Structure formats: C-alpha cells, structure tokens
Amino acid sequence: MFGTIPERVEALRGKPLSDDQVELGHMLFFDPRLSSSQLITCNTCHSLGTGGADNVPVSIGHGWQRGPRNSPTVLNAVFNAAQFWDGRAADLAEQAKGPVQASVEMNSTPELVVKTLESIPEYVDRFGKAFPGEARPVSFDNMAFALEAFEATLVTPDSRFDRWVLGDDAALDATERRGLELFVSSGCASCHNGRNFGGQAYFPFGVIERPGAEILPAGDKGRFEVTATASDEYVFRAAPLRNVELTAPYFHSGQVWDLEQAVAIMGTAQLGRELDGDEASAIAAFLRTLTGRQPTVEYPILPPSTATTPRPVAQ
C-alpha cells in the first residue's frame, strides 16, 4: 500500500542521471538570474532548509505579487505521478518551466534565460558537459532537465516509518501505530498511498462535505482549470504526506497551520467522519513518523555575470 523512500534516484524515465547534470541543476536551483529581477530562485519557494516549501500560505513572487496556491514541497516530488496541485505538469522538468515564466513568480522568458546563461562562460562549459554532443546544449529544455536531475536527488529516506516497515519494531510507539491503523481503517489511505503517501491521483476536496471558503476558495476550481471538465471542479491532487510536519500551512489555500486540525478537516470533508481529538492526535503522530532524513545541500558558488549578461528588470 505504501513503500519506502530509496537512498537515491538513479534515472529519470529510464535515462540515467549524470553527475554533470545534477551539479548543473544544483547551481541553477539557487541562481536568481533565472528570474527577470535576479532576486528569486527555485529555493525561494521550495526552501530546502524548511521542508522543501516556503512555510507561508502562498508564495511571494515578482513585484511582491502573491501566488494563487500554497507551494508544494520539492522533497520526494520525483515520486509524484504529476506536478502542481492540479497536475498540469507531467514531470519535474515540465514543472520547472512554469514558475520561471509565470509573471507572478519569476517573470522571465525562455529567450531571456538562454541569453543569460549563454553570457556566462562557466555555464556554457557546464551545459556542454551535461549535454554532450548537442549542437546547442544551452537551451530552456536542458535548463529544465538539469533542474529535474537535481531535484530527483532531493529524497528523504530513513524515516521512522520506513525503519519500522523494514523491521525495526521499536521505530513506532503505541500511539503512532494506532495512528497508522486509524489512517488505514478510516479511509485516509484510499487517497494518500504509494511510497509518497499521495501525489498519485486526483480527488474532489469535499467528497462528503465541502469546507468553508476560507479553506476552499470558490474562485479556485482546481483541476477544472486544466481539463475544462465539469466533474473536475474543485478536484485536486492528493497531497503527498512525506515530511508533512515540516510543510505547514496545509491545503492548496495554505490556510490551516495545525496538523491535527488538518487531519480533522479531512475526516469531515473527505470521509464523512468526525474524528475525535484522540483520533486526530494519533493520526497526526503517525504522520510525523514520515519525516525522513533531510538532504544535505551545500549552497553553491555561482559563476559571475559578464558585461553581456542581461541586467535585472525592476520589480
């Protein structure tokens, strides 16, 4: 039903990852020059020091604009069937292109990104090594694939739940084991399953009872915006629950800060069941056992701009 997180992802879509691609993606993830203002990085909204998210209701982007949804964690995102709350990106490479171009986020263009990267000799050299044999290795597609290659390394193995699955009976205490039993028997695992405890399928938010507008804003119709299918109104991807204790606030609206409260809301909205305080606490205690070993990532020293590097666009 679930599974464990591996120590390393070796390939993407059957294609082995190279160290040159991963290292290039590592640099790009922290490079603010992918944004037109040269202030915003991938790490701005997916902070690796705070669970791979930014711990605010919605992210702040170009010109201090507020994004429409809570930022999902980048940790273990490689295991999701699709990316974004509405699943509009098939993989992390496609996902990486979205924020770079979004006017509310990094506010750049493929042309500006390529012009910037081509103006920096070290990047030209690194793209050539990461994508050998290509006529023009510095490209927007290759930028996105390099970011995906790096993000595929951001996995969190060795959670207490994983150790318990692998035979360490002492890894979970009695309350946490009861929380796991409730998580399964109450129906939570019907949506939050697989090794990432979610991220695999789409479900209406409010199967039994729709939450109030402060949690489920009427203007955000979820996957409907992708498919234009009436049955997809207020349908969202089941949130992955790995490291969930690190990624408050919760839900696509980012309006719930307490994990026990989030559990109770899901019980009412999705399961039609009023979880009492002890039940919600036990499930939340179990969910905290899904926090794995966080990736250790060194902040990279980035190559300097040159006289031909485009200048920042005013916010």
C-alpha positions, 0 to 999 in steps of 0.5 A: 500500500505504501513503500519506502523512500530509496537512498537515491534516484538513479534515472529519470524515465529510464535515462540515467542521471549524470553527475554533470547534470545534477551539479548543473541543476544544483547551481541553477536551483539557487541562481536568481538570474533565472528570474527577470529581477535576479532576486528569486530562485527555485529555493525561494519557494521550495526552501530546502532548509524548511521542508522543501516549501516556503512555510507561508500560505502562498508564495511571494513572487515578482513585484511582491505579487502573491501566488494563487496556491500554497507551494508544494514541497520539492522533497520526494516530488520525483515520486509524484505521478504529476506536478502542481496541485492540479497536475498540469505538469507531467514531470519535474522538468515540465514543472520547472518551466512554469514558475520561471515564466509565470509573471507572478513568480519569476517573470522571465522568458525562455529567450531571456534565460538562454541569453543569460546563461549563454553570457556566462562562460562557466555555464556554457562549459557546464551545459556542454558537459551535461549535454554532450554532443548537442549542437546547442546544449544551452537551451530552456529544455536542458535548463529544465532537465538539469533542474529535474536531475537535481531535484530527483536527488532531493529524497528523504529516506530513513524515516521512522516509518520506513525503519519500522516497515523494514523491521525495526519494531521499536521505530513506532510507539503505541500511539503512532501505530494506532495512528497508522491503523486509524489512517488505514481503517478510516479511509485516509489511505484510499487517497494518500498511498504509494511510497509518497503517501499521495501525489498519485491521483486526483480527488474532489476536496469535499467528497462528503462535505465541502469546507468553508471558503476560507479553506476552499476558495470558490474562485479556485476550481482546481483541476477544472482549470486544466481539463475544462471538465465539469466533474473536475471542479474543485478536484485536486491532487492528493497531497503527498504526506512525506515530511508533512510536519515540516510543510505547514500551512496545509491545503492548496489555500495554505490556510490551516497551520495545525496538523491535527486540525488538518487531519480533522478537516479531512475526516469531515470533508473527505470521509464523512467522519468526525474524528475525535481529538484522540483520533486526530492526535494519533493520526497526526503522530503517525504522520510525523513518523514520515519525516525522513532524513533531510538532504544535505545541500551545500549552497553553491558558488555561482559563476559571475555575470559578464558585461553581456549578461542581461541586467535585472528588470525592476520589480 
